[in-house]
Amino acid sequence: MTIETLGIDIAKNVFQLHGVNRNGRAALKRRVMRDQLLAALAQIGPCTGRSCPFLSVPRPQFRPAQR
């Protein structure tokens, strides 16, 4: 498994790891707990990393209901 870029969706206790290969195809999809993160990253090896905190993820804008 060769991972070129690893994305990490960070949260309070659970992290989602998504790795893609050189062709942009998914090579890893994994959910890890906070205490398992370093061990999981050590198994993956060197790659380019990206983090995605929840607050920076684009979300639809909601408008209050009209009365």
N, CA and C atoms as a LAMMPS dump frame, in Angstrom:
ITEM: TIMESTEP
0
ITEM: NUMBER OF ATOMS
201
ITEM: BOX BOUNDS ff ff ff
-5.0000000000000000e+02 5.0000000000000000e+02
-5.0000000000000000e+02 5.0000000000000000e+02
-5.0000000000000000e+02 5.0000000000000000e+02
ITEM: ATOMS id mol type element x y z
1 1 1 N 0.853 -1.171 0
2 1 2 C 0 0 0
3 1 3 C 0.9 1.236 0
4 2 1 N 0.862 1.997 -1.08
5 2 2 C 1.631 3.223 -1.18
6 2 3 C 0.679 4.403 -1.1
7 3 1 N 0.842 5.195 -0.066
8 3 2 C -0.017 6.36 0.116
9 3 3 C 0.793 7.602 -0.178
10 4 1 N 0.305 8.381 -1.122
11 4 2 C 0.972 9.621 -1.507
12 4 3 C 0.532 10.772 -0.603
13 5 1 N -0.788 10.882 -0.379
14 5 2 C -1.343 11.951 0.445
15 5 3 C -2.306 11.352 1.452
16 6 1 N -2.187 11.812 2.683
17 6 2 C -3.056 11.337 3.757
18 6 3 C -3.864 12.503 4.298
19 7 1 N -5.169 12.353 4.305
20 7 2 C -6.053 13.359 4.886
21 7 3 C -6.518 12.875 6.246
22 8 1 N -6.555 13.79 7.198
23 8 2 C -7 13.438 8.545
24 8 3 C -8.128 14.376 8.936
25 9 1 N -9.298 13.788 9.142
26 9 2 C -10.443 14.547 9.643
27 9 3 C -10.348 14.483 11.162
28 10 1 N -10 15.605 11.774
29 10 2 C -9.744 15.595 13.207
30 10 3 C -11.004 15.943 13.986
31 11 1 N -11.156 15.264 15.09
32 11 2 C -12.287 15.485 15.986
33 11 3 C -11.768 15.368 17.412
34 12 1 N -12.675 15.34 18.357
35 12 2 C -12.267 15.298 19.752
36 12 3 C -11.594 13.97 20.116
37 13 1 N -12.231 12.858 19.781
38 13 2 C -11.696 11.549 20.163
39 13 3 C -11.534 10.573 19.01
40 14 1 N -12.185 10.823 17.884
41 14 2 C -12.14 9.899 16.749
42 14 3 C -11.58 10.632 15.54
43 15 1 N -10.687 9.977 14.814
44 15 2 C -10.077 10.543 13.622
45 15 3 C -10.387 9.658 12.432
46 16 1 N -10.691 10.257 11.291
47 16 2 C -10.886 9.53 10.052
48 16 3 C -9.648 9.742 9.198
49 17 1 N -9.029 8.652 8.771
50 17 2 C -7.856 8.728 7.908
51 17 3 C -8.279 8.343 6.493
52 18 1 N -7.841 9.119 5.515
53 18 2 C -8.151 8.825 4.115
54 18 3 C -6.871 9.027 3.321
55 19 1 N -6.328 7.933 2.818
56 19 2 C -5.101 8.002 2.045
57 19 3 C -5.355 7.727 0.579
58 20 1 N -4.681 8.477 -0.283
59 20 2 C -4.797 8.251 -1.722
60 20 3 C -3.422 7.961 -2.306
61 21 1 N -3.413 7.165 -3.375
62 21 2 C -2.147 6.836 -4.027
63 21 3 C -1.786 7.907 -5.046
64 22 1 N -0.755 7.668 -5.792
65 22 2 C -0.264 8.644 -6.77
66 22 3 C -1.294 8.97 -7.85
67 23 1 N -2.187 8.016 -8.131
68 23 2 C -3.219 8.214 -9.156
69 23 3 C -4.476 8.863 -8.609
70 24 1 N -4.498 9.174 -7.303
71 24 2 C -5.655 9.804 -6.701
72 24 3 C -6.743 8.833 -6.271
73 25 1 N -6.45 7.553 -6.298
74 25 2 C -7.427 6.548 -5.888
75 25 3 C -7.267 6.246 -4.407
76 26 1 N -8.39 5.975 -3.751
77 26 2 C -8.374 5.685 -2.318
78 26 3 C -7.556 4.432 -2.037
79 27 1 N -6.577 4.557 -1.157
80 27 2 C -5.741 3.427 -0.767
81 27 3 C -5.928 3.088 0.707
82 28 1 N -6.581 3.981 1.447
83 28 2 C -6.786 3.766 2.877
84 28 3 C -8.006 4.545 3.336
85 29 1 N -8.875 3.883 4.048
86 29 2 C -10.004 4.518 4.735
87 29 3 C -10.055 3.861 6.099
88 30 1 N -9.802 4.649 7.123
89 30 2 C -9.697 4.05 8.453
90 30 3 C -10.151 5.029 9.521
91 31 1 N -10.838 4.515 10.515
92 31 2 C -11.273 5.293 11.675
93 31 3 C -10.44 4.853 12.867
94 32 1 N -9.811 5.81 13.534
95 32 2 C -8.989 5.481 14.699
96 32 3 C -9.345 6.383 15.868
97 33 1 N -9.184 5.852 17.052
98 33 2 C -9.4 6.619 18.267
99 33 3 C -8.15 7.452 18.55
100 34 1 N -8.302 8.475 19.374
101 34 2 C -7.202 9.386 19.695
102 34 3 C -5.949 8.649 20.164
103 35 1 N -6.128 7.669 21.041
104 35 2 C -4.969 6.959 21.597
105 35 3 C -4.317 6.006 20.589
106 36 1 N -4.944 5.767 19.438
107 36 2 C -4.389 4.882 18.409
108 36 3 C -3.766 5.639 17.244
109 37 1 N -3.911 6.952 17.229
110 37 2 C -3.504 7.736 16.064
111 37 3 C -2.013 7.629 15.757
112 38 1 N -1.16 7.812 16.728
113 38 2 C 0.288 7.774 16.462
114 38 3 C 0.735 6.414 15.952
115 39 1 N 0.186 5.349 16.523
116 39 2 C 0.541 3.998 16.057
117 39 3 C 0.072 3.779 14.62
118 40 1 N -1.118 4.271 14.287
119 40 2 C -1.642 4.134 12.922
120 40 3 C -0.774 4.913 11.933
121 41 1 N -0.364 6.114 12.297
122 41 2 C 0.484 6.913 11.415
123 41 3 C 1.859 6.279 11.233
124 42 1 N 2.377 5.642 12.27
125 42 2 C 3.679 4.983 12.171
126 42 3 C 3.619 3.806 11.196
127 43 1 N 2.484 3.13 11.114
128 43 2 C 2.332 2.006 10.188
129 43 3 C 2.234 2.469 8.742
130 44 1 N 1.717 3.667 8.527
131 44 2 C 1.521 4.169 7.166
132 44 3 C 2.837 4.585 6.52
133 45 1 N 3.711 5.205 7.279
134 45 2 C 4.986 5.639 6.732
135 45 3 C 4.926 7.055 6.202
136 46 1 N 6.016 7.538 5.589
137 46 2 C 6.075 8.921 5.134
138 46 3 C 5.131 9.191 3.965
139 47 1 N 4.465 10.353 4.019
140 47 2 C 3.577 10.813 2.957
141 47 3 C 3.262 12.278 3.222
142 48 1 N 2.578 12.904 2.295
143 48 2 C 2.14 14.28 2.489
144 48 3 C 0.86 14.239 3.298
145 49 1 N 0.769 15.073 4.327
146 49 2 C -0.413 15.042 5.183
147 49 3 C -1.254 16.292 5.059
148 50 1 N -2.535 16.126 5.253
149 50 2 C -3.487 17.228 5.271
150 50 3 C -4.428 17.004 6.436
151 51 1 N -4.741 18.054 7.177
152 51 2 C -5.721 17.926 8.244
153 51 3 C -6.964 18.725 7.873
154 52 1 N -8.075 18.294 8.384
155 52 2 C -9.339 18.939 8.037
156 52 3 C -10.173 19.106 9.301
157 53 1 N -9.973 20.17 10.055
158 53 2 C -10.808 20.359 11.232
159 53 3 C -12.249 20.609 10.837
160 54 1 N -13.152 20.14 11.642
161 54 2 C -14.585 20.213 11.339
162 54 3 C -15.037 21.626 11.011
163 55 1 N -14.548 22.614 11.702
164 55 2 C -15.03 23.972 11.492
165 55 3 C -14.625 24.548 10.141
166 56 1 N -13.608 23.978 9.495
167 56 2 C -13.203 24.511 8.206
168 56 3 C -13.886 23.801 7.044
169 57 1 N -14.666 22.765 7.318
170 57 2 C -15.35 22.04 6.258
171 57 3 C -16.537 22.874 5.773
172 58 1 N -16.646 23.102 4.472
173 58 2 C -17.777 23.892 3.979
174 58 3 C -19.098 23.186 4.288
175 59 1 N -20.028 23.931 4.805
176 59 2 C -21.349 23.386 5.121
177 59 3 C -22.392 24.304 4.508
178 60 1 N -23.558 23.745 4.182
179 60 2 C -24.603 24.609 3.622
180 60 3 C -25.038 25.651 4.637
181 61 1 N -25.398 26.81 4.138
182 61 2 C -25.875 27.874 5.002
183 61 3 C -27.371 27.693 5.233
184 62 1 N -27.785 27.703 6.49
185 62 2 C -29.187 27.542 6.83
186 62 3 C -29.781 28.889 7.196
187 63 1 N -30.978 29.118 6.719
188 63 2 C -31.68 30.358 7.039
189 63 3 C -32.787 30.067 8.04
190 64 1 N -33.056 30.991 8.942
191 64 2 C -34.156 30.789 9.873
192 64 3 C -35.485 30.698 9.118
193 65 1 N -36.378 29.903 9.662
194 65 2 C -37.695 29.752 9.04
195 65 3 C -38.437 31.076 9.071
196 66 1 N -39.12 31.375 7.986
197 66 2 C -39.928 32.61 7.917
198 66 3 C -41.234 32.39 8.659
199 67 1 N -41.631 33.376 9.453
200 67 2 C -42.892 33.253 10.209
201 67 3 C -43.952 34.111 9.616
